[in-house]
Amino acid sequence: MTASTALLKSLETLLGPEGHSTDPDVIAPKLVEWRGRYRGTTPFLAKPRTTQEVAQLVRLCAQAGAAITPQGGNTGLVAGQIPDGEILLSLERMRAVRALSPLNDSMVIEAGATLHEAHVAAEGVNRRVPLSLASQGSATIGGLISTNAGGVHVMRHGMMREQVLGLEVVLPDGRVLCALDALRKNNTGYDLKQMFIGAEGTLGVITAAALKLSPAVTSRVVAVVGLASADAALALFHRARHRADGLCAFELMNRQSIAMALKNVPGLREPLAIAPPFTALLEFERCGSNGLEEGIEAMLAEAMDDGDILDAAIAHSKAQEDAFWKLRESLSAGHRTGEPQANHDIAVPVSETPTFLEAAQREAQALSPGARIVAFGHMGDGNIHLTVMAPEGAIEFPREAVLRRMHDLAAGMGGSISAEHGIGVERREELTRFKDATAMAMMRTLKAALDPHGIMNPRALVSVE
Ligand SMILES: Cc1cc2nc3c(=O)[nH]c(=O)nc-3n(C[C@H](O)[C@H](O)[C@H](O)COP(=O)(O)OP(=O)(O)OC[C@H]3O[C@@H](n4cnc5c(N)ncnc54)[C@H](O)[C@@H]3O)c2cc1C
């Protein structure tokens, strides 16, 4: 599957000097995964500017039997974007907004644009793309769709899949699937775009997407709440969901996750006067009349009177809102310390989150006494980013055993081993332990039908055989 000199020459001619690089200094940052756990290699970085160039590039690679790894913003956390000798395909020069229609509440945007760029374009016509995640300044539309990314507003607006109306995709033989219609209803057979959402670049290269636009938010309330336990967090989640309007984010952070962020990320502040075992960050939104804050204040006061919460603070300025969110968004960076650790992206039914957290704590201690549990995530979706860190100063750490045990725990509660980051290279083996055999076989059939020679991101998610 390696690229011949003849193929590289043809690609150089096709893409021109602006459209490719073999300079190790240019390529180097694209070969290292965000956490520094994977380092890749590639003979050639391709940077096409148009869908036609992508199509010709893929056709040439297919004819030569050379494999391709698509890469967006390189923020993926399961290493699916890191090549191991494949041609590295970046859409960084394809980031145009092709169409923007507030009357149809839709936009067509090229796959190399970042989520932040899509937000700015939508805000320009008083709309929004309601997907938010800490990596939005770098993560691209193509990467977000290929991983079916989630983020902090999933409980109200759904994952990336829910934002996609149509797609343009270059297939593994170089044909272009043009399904960019911005329709809400289109029952004309298989909804082919769905196959590419969450496919991690294994079925084709997404070159553009038609996205849904949502109404702009007119009022927003952000609050942080101190809690004695995960059970109290679950009770508050239901109170906030059913007794107040517009809950759009419910993020849970354990003490260890906040402590590590405060220690390792400059400029953060403890959000409450106390340091409770758990802190929840709640966001409420409304697109219409005011009066949102009064309802939330009343709901939190009631929770305090009932003894369900320890403390609470509502942001009264944009700066305070940003500070609350900055803490939450810095948690991943806070434990990127280079120490041995096992990172998880687990989903369990929301009702099971406290039980899962308690069991995870117990099992992690049994496998590695003194292990530190960094637990945070999108509790409103039952999605916990659990990191088990080696005891302070320890060199030995049973990482594989911890990963497998946490996955077993989640699966035993009806959960998933990957809520929003995908499978990539990192979780391929674990996928085969948990995915239903028929579903696995169907995934392979699909892969073989579209990519019989296995040239599209061959090491991620699923192979032909
Ligand atoms: C600090 C931080 C916070 C994060 N928070 C969240 C979060 O809250 N929720 C969440 O879901 N994720 C989160 N992530 C993970 C990451 O941002 C998402 O997975 C994102 O969707 C990846 O986008 P990307 O453009 O960086 O893609 P990459 O990392 O470059 O690629 C990811 C996968 O998509 C494929 N791909 C990329 N572009 C294309 C394309 N055009 N066509 C076909 N395949 C393609 C790649 O081959 C790879 O398999 C976070 C990451 C970081 C670093």
The ligand as a MOL file (V3000), in Angstrom:
LIG
                    3D

  0  0  0     0  0            999 V3000
M  V30 BEGIN CTAB
M  V30 COUNTS 53 58 0 0 0
M  V30 BEGIN ATOM
M  V30 1 C -9.3700 19.6190 23.9280 0
M  V30 2 C -10.2510 18.7100 23.1390 0
M  V30 3 C -11.6150 18.6380 23.4420 0
M  V30 4 C -12.4530 17.8040 22.7110 0
M  V30 5 N -13.7730 17.7640 23.0320 0
M  V30 6 C -14.5960 16.9760 22.3390 0
M  V30 7 C -15.9950 16.9190 22.6590 0
M  V30 8 O -16.4760 17.5670 23.5820 0
M  V30 9 N -16.7720 16.1230 21.8970 0
M  V30 10 C -16.2750 15.3670 20.8630 0
M  V30 11 O -17.0380 14.6670 20.2090 0
M  V30 12 N -14.9700 15.3870 20.5520 0
M  V30 13 C -14.1200 16.1580 21.2530 0
M  V30 14 N -12.7890 16.1800 20.9440 0
M  V30 15 C -12.2830 15.3170 19.8560 0
M  V30 16 C -12.1470 15.9900 18.4590 0
M  V30 17 O -12.1150 17.3850 18.5290 0
M  V30 18 C -13.2690 15.5400 17.5310 0
M  V30 19 O -13.1590 14.1450 17.3290 0
M  V30 20 C -13.2740 16.2360 16.1650 0
M  V30 21 O -14.4410 15.8490 15.5100 0
M  V30 22 C -12.0950 15.9070 15.2560 0
M  V30 23 O -12.0770 16.8440 14.1820 0
M  V30 24 P -10.7430 17.0990 13.3670 0
M  V30 25 O -11.0390 18.0110 12.2330 0
M  V30 26 O -9.6610 17.5170 14.2580 0
M  V30 27 O -10.4610 15.6560 12.7680 0
M  V30 28 P -9.1340 14.7920 12.8080 0
M  V30 29 O -8.6970 14.5800 14.1910 0
M  V30 30 O -8.1380 15.3470 11.8860 0
M  V30 31 O -9.6920 13.4210 12.2120 0
M  V30 32 C -10.5990 12.6240 12.9400 0
M  V30 33 C -11.0840 11.4650 12.0520 0
M  V30 34 O -11.8530 11.9760 10.9510 0
M  V30 35 C -11.2670 11.6050 9.6930 0
M  V30 36 N -11.4130 12.7740 8.8020 0
M  V30 37 C -10.9990 14.0470 9.0330 0
M  V30 38 N -11.3870 14.8400 8.0110 0
M  V30 39 C -12.0480 14.0520 7.1250 0
M  V30 40 C -12.6930 14.2820 5.8710 0
M  V30 41 N -12.7470 15.4910 5.3230 0
M  V30 42 N -13.2590 13.2350 5.2480 0
M  V30 43 C -13.2160 11.9930 5.7810 0
M  V30 44 N -12.6290 11.7140 6.9520 0
M  V30 45 C -12.0640 12.7280 7.6280 0
M  V30 46 C -9.8210 11.2500 10.0320 0
M  V30 47 O -9.2820 10.3380 9.0910 0
M  V30 48 C -9.9560 10.6610 11.4240 0
M  V30 49 O -10.3450 9.3170 11.3440 0
M  V30 50 C -11.9190 17.0040 21.6570 0
M  V30 51 C -10.5610 17.0840 21.3460 0
M  V30 52 C -9.7290 17.9240 22.0700 0
M  V30 53 C -8.2840 17.9920 21.6910 0
M  V30 END ATOM
M  V30 BEGIN BOND
M  V30 1 1 1 2
M  V30 2 1 2 3
M  V30 3 2 2 52
M  V30 4 2 3 4
M  V30 5 1 4 5
M  V30 6 1 4 50
M  V30 7 2 5 6
M  V30 8 1 6 7
M  V30 9 1 6 13
M  V30 10 2 7 8
M  V30 11 1 7 9
M  V30 12 1 9 10
M  V30 13 2 10 11
M  V30 14 1 10 12
M  V30 15 2 12 13
M  V30 16 1 13 14
M  V30 17 1 14 15
M  V30 18 1 14 50
M  V30 19 1 15 16
M  V30 20 1 16 17
M  V30 21 1 16 18
M  V30 22 1 18 19
M  V30 23 1 18 20
M  V30 24 1 20 21
M  V30 25 1 20 22
M  V30 26 1 22 23
M  V30 27 1 23 24
M  V30 28 2 24 25
M  V30 29 1 24 26
M  V30 30 1 24 27
M  V30 31 1 27 28
M  V30 32 2 28 29
M  V30 33 1 28 30
M  V30 34 1 28 31
M  V30 35 1 31 32
M  V30 36 1 32 33
M  V30 37 1 33 34
M  V30 38 1 33 48
M  V30 39 1 34 35
M  V30 40 1 35 36
M  V30 41 1 35 46
M  V30 42 1 36 37
M  V30 43 1 36 45
M  V30 44 2 37 38
M  V30 45 1 38 39
M  V30 46 1 39 40
M  V30 47 2 39 45
M  V30 48 1 40 41
M  V30 49 2 40 42
M  V30 50 1 42 43
M  V30 51 2 43 44
M  V30 52 1 44 45
M  V30 53 1 46 47
M  V30 54 1 46 48
M  V30 55 1 48 49
M  V30 56 2 50 51
M  V30 57 1 51 52
M  V30 58 1 52 53
M  V30 END BOND
M  V30 END CTAB
M  END
